[in-house]
């Protein structure tokens, strides 16, 4: 078996893509990755750590320039992808297409192959030009996939209903898969500035951590505001690649820049409580995408036994009720946030143990093998 992973996106900002490559490499399956190169040291390190994978690049990320330049680059890369596949794909291959964005580089060519369609976001329809909702892809791309993959159970049912699929999509959860041993004592050797901050202003503090992108659907103000009314040992840290539009005046709020995986986990490991904040907004994805979110952060926090606090969403509330590793707030006013942080603190050990138990409950590598095996057989059962 050969697996050809196609991901035309920023690999270092996509933990599910990195986990898939790591898992395939460790399993010994012949693996080819087709995507964009990146000059960052972290990217080079990732390539070196996956010496069993052949990395083939189509060119720099399809960003920058005007609409005409982007369009010309898109079709140039599309030809390059097809050319690479002509030489790499054979009767024993499985094409693993990561995201609807990557599918656009294949179009009808995909239907000639055995392929996995792995959607990273919940979308009711795929478009060649998402921003204008032009040129929708027909349902044949979903129906002809040997395996459709979602990252969350409710999303799988929604996708099955939308696309009239004969079987429930597989569920491949966003659990990080890497071989780097990280603990709370791991040195912060990737950044002298961050190491200095933890040695001084953050030393012996109870860190309430948010990590991830910043956008309109991820408000942090109520969580940061609450810190200013908690004991001095509590601080709020946001690790993100964007500015935090915080409008309050909490003097125990600290912003850290984006830290490339897996080094970012050295900060996660030091957290006392992990924050998840998602508000549904209209964008190119379904409005349900946020309601049934499946954040990488759940796994990253739980890996180190970090209890979680979130706003009220169906996916997160049901998760916390099942595993007991966090709290979903009915309302995110300042007083509710304060009470929940203190409640988690009073029962921190139990929440932490529950989080670790959740992390150990799922075997990512076995889930990948199940999906690949399903590509060679007709499937009528439920999501795995």
N, C-alpha and C positions, 0 to 999 in steps of 0.2 A: 504493500500500500504506500502511495505517496500522497501527502496532503499539501496542496498549494493554497496558502493563505493570501488573500487579496485584501489589503487595507490601504486605501488612499486617504490618509489622514495623518494627524500628528501622533505618532506612536507613543511618545513619552507622556502625552496627555490622555492616553487611553489605556488605563489599567487592564480592561478586559482583553485587549489585543495583546498586551505584554504577557498576561497570564496564559493565554492560549498558546503563544509561541514557546514559552517556558515549559508548559506541560507536554507539548508535542516533542520538543527537543529531549526532555528527560525520558520520555517513553520509548525513544529509539526509532520512532517512525520517521521515514524520510520526509523532510519538510522543506518547502521552498516558500519564502516570503517575498511578495511583490508589493512595493510601496514607495514611499518617499525616503530619501536619505536625510540625515540630520547631522550637522557638524558638531553638535554638543558632545562634551566628554561623556555624559551619561549615556548617550545613544551609542557611542563607540564601545563603552563598557558592556552595554546590553548585547551588542553584536558579538563581542568576544566571549561573553558568558554562554552564548548559544552557538558554539562552534560547529555543532552538528546540523545547523540550519543554513541553507544557502539563501543569502539576501540578494535580491535583484531589484534594481531601482529604475524608475521610469523618468525621474527628473525631480526638480525642486517642487515644493508644495504649490498647488495651483491657486496661489493668492497673489495679490499685488497687480498693479496695472489696471487699465480700464476694462470695460465689458468686452470689447473686441479682443484685447490681448488674452483675457481669461478664456474666452470662447475658443480662440485658436489654440491655446495651450491645452485646453481640455481635449480637443479632437486629436491633437498630436499625441497626448498621453494615451488616449484610447487606442490609437493605432499601435503604440508601443506595447501596451498591455496584451493586446491580441497577438502581436508578434512573439512575445515571450511565452504565451500560452501555447502557441503552435509548436514550439520546441520543447515545452515542459510537460504538457498534458498528454497522458496515454490512457489505455484501457483500465489500468489499475489505480488511476488517480481520483482524488476527491478534491474538488474546488471549494474552499471555505471562504465565502464572501462575507466580510465583516462590514456591516452597515449599508443602508440604502445608498449612501454616497458612493460607495465602492461599486455597487451594482450598476450605476450609471455608466461606468467605464466599460461595461460588457454588453449591455443591451441584449439583443436577440442572440448574440453569440453564446450567452450563458446556457441557453436551452439545448445546446449541443453537447453539454458536459454533465457529469454527475456532480451536483453541487449542494452545499449547505448554505441556506440563506439565514444569516445570523443578524437580526435587527437589534441594534444597540438602544434604539429609542422606539417608543410606541407610536406608530404612524398608520393611519387608516388608508393612505394611498402613497405611492411613490411617484415622484415627478422628476423629469429630467432637469427642469429649472424650478427649484423649490421656492425661491423667493417670489416668483410670479405664478406658481402653480400651473405651469405649462407642460404639455406633453406627458400626461400620466402614463405610467407603465400598466399594461394589461395584467389581469390576474394570473395569466399563464406562468409568470415568473415565480409566483408563490406556489401554484399547484404542481409545477414540474420539478420543484426542489425535492431532492431526496430526503432532506430534513430541514424543517423550519425551526429556528431556535429563538426563544425569548429568554429574558433574564429573570422573570418573575411569574409566579403561578397565575395570578389574575390576568396579567398581560397575555399569557398563552391562551386563555379562554376567550378574551376579547378579540385577539388576532384570528382565532379559529372562526369566530362568528362573522367578523368583517370579511374575511377572505373565502368563506365557505370551504374551509379545508376539511378533508376527509378524516383527519386525525388531529388530536391536540398537539401543538408544537412541543418540542422538547424544552425543558427549562434548564439552562446552564447559568447557575447563579454567579454573581460577580465577585466571587471569593478570590483574593489575591493568590497567585501561585508563583512563588519564587523560592530560591534556595539560599537566601541570605538570612543568617541567624541574627536577629535584632532583639535587644532587651532595653530596659530603662537605663542600663548602664553603658550602652553603646556610645562611644564618643561622637560628638557633633563635629567630626573632622572635615566636613564638606564646606564649612563656613566659619571663619574666625569670629565674624560679627555676631552670628547666631549663638555660637558657643559662649561668647562673652555675655550676651544677654541672659542666657540661662544660668550663668555662673554668678550673676549679680542681681538684677531686678526680678528674675523669675525663680531664683533659688528658694527652695522650700515652700513654694507657693502651690495652691490647688488650682491647676490650670484648667479652665473651661475652654475647650478648643473647638474652633470651626476650621475645617480644611476643605478646600474645593473652590470652584469658580464663584464669582460674585455676579449676580444679575438681579433683575427685578423680581424674579420668582424665588429669590433666596434672601429675604430680609433678616437682618441681624440685630437691629436696634433694640427690641425688647430684651434680648438676651444680654447685650452689653450693658444696657441701662440697669438691669437687675444687679450686676456685679458691684456697682457703686454703692449699693445699700446692703451689701453682705460684708462679713468680717474681712479685715485687711488681707487675710491669707488667700482670698479668692482673686484671681485675675482672669481676664479674657484675652485669648490669643487667636487671631485669624491668620491662617497660612493660606495665601491665595496669590494668583498671578495678576489680580486686578486691585484697584483701589477700593477701599471699603467706604461706601457713602454714609458713614455714621454721622448723625446729626446731634448726638448728645454730647455730654462733657465728662464722661467717665475717665478718670486719670489712671485707671488700671487696665486700660485697653492697649494691646500691642499687636501690630501687624507684622507678619513675617512674609518674605517674598516666596514665590513658588519654589519648591525644592523638588528636584527630579526624583522619581522612584528609583530604587527603593529607599533612598536616604530619607525621604519625607517620613517614613515610618519610625525613624529615630526620634522624631518630635511627637508623633502619635503615641508612642510608648510612654511618654512622660505626662500624658494628659490625665486629669482626674475625672472629668466628664466630657463627653463628646456631643457636639451640637449638630442636629439635622434640621434644616429649615427649608420648606418648599411650599410655595403658594402658586396655584394654577394661574398661568397667564397664556394668552393666545400667542402662538408662534407657528413655525412651520410643522410642528408635531401636533399630535392630538392633545386636547386639553386634559385627557385622561392620563397622559404620560407622567404628569406630576402626581396625580392622585394615587397611581399605582407605581410609584417609584421603586427602584431597587438599587439604592446607592452603594457604591463601592465602600463608602465610609462605614456602613454597618459592619462590614467584615474587617476593615482596618482597625476600627475601634475595638471590636470584640476580640481580635487577635491578642490584644494586650490587656484584656479584662477591663476595658474602659466602659462604664455605664453610659447610657445615651439619654438625651433629652431632645424632644422634637415637638413641632406643632401637630395638630390633629389631622392625620391623613389615614385613609383606610389601610393602606399597605403597612405603614409604620405602626399604627395602633394594633393591628392584628398580630404583627410580629412581636411587639412587646408583651402582649397578653399571652402569647404562646411560650415565649422564652424567658420572660421576667428579667430582661437585661436593660430596661429603660422605661421611660415615661413619655406618653404622648399627651400634651397639654390640650385641654378643651379650649382654652383661650390663652393667648400669648401676651396678656398684660403683664406689667412689671411684677405685681404682687404674686401672680400665679407662677411666674418663672422663679422668683425668689423661694417660694414655698417648696417647689419641686426640687430645686438644687439642694436645699437643706434636707429634704426628705431622702434624696438619694445619698447625701452625705451620711445620714444617720444609719443607713442600711447598705453602705458602700460595699462591704465585703460580700454580701449576698448577691448584689447586682453584678459585681465583678466576676464571681464564680459562675453565675448564669451566662454571662457574656462569653467566657472562655468555653463553656459547655456548648453553646451555640456554634462557636467557631469550629470546634472539633466534630460537629455533627454532620458535616458535609464533605464528601470526597470529590474534589474537583476533577482530578485525573480520571477517575472511574466514570464520571459523567461524560467527559469528552470521548472516552472509548465507547460508551454506549451509543452516543450520537453517530460516531463513525461506523460502528457495526450496523446501525440502522440504515445506513446508506446503501447497504448491499442486500437488504431484505425488505419485503413489503411490510408495512407497519399499520396495525389497526388499534393499538393499545393507547394508553394514556400517556401523559407527559411523565418523563423520568426525573 
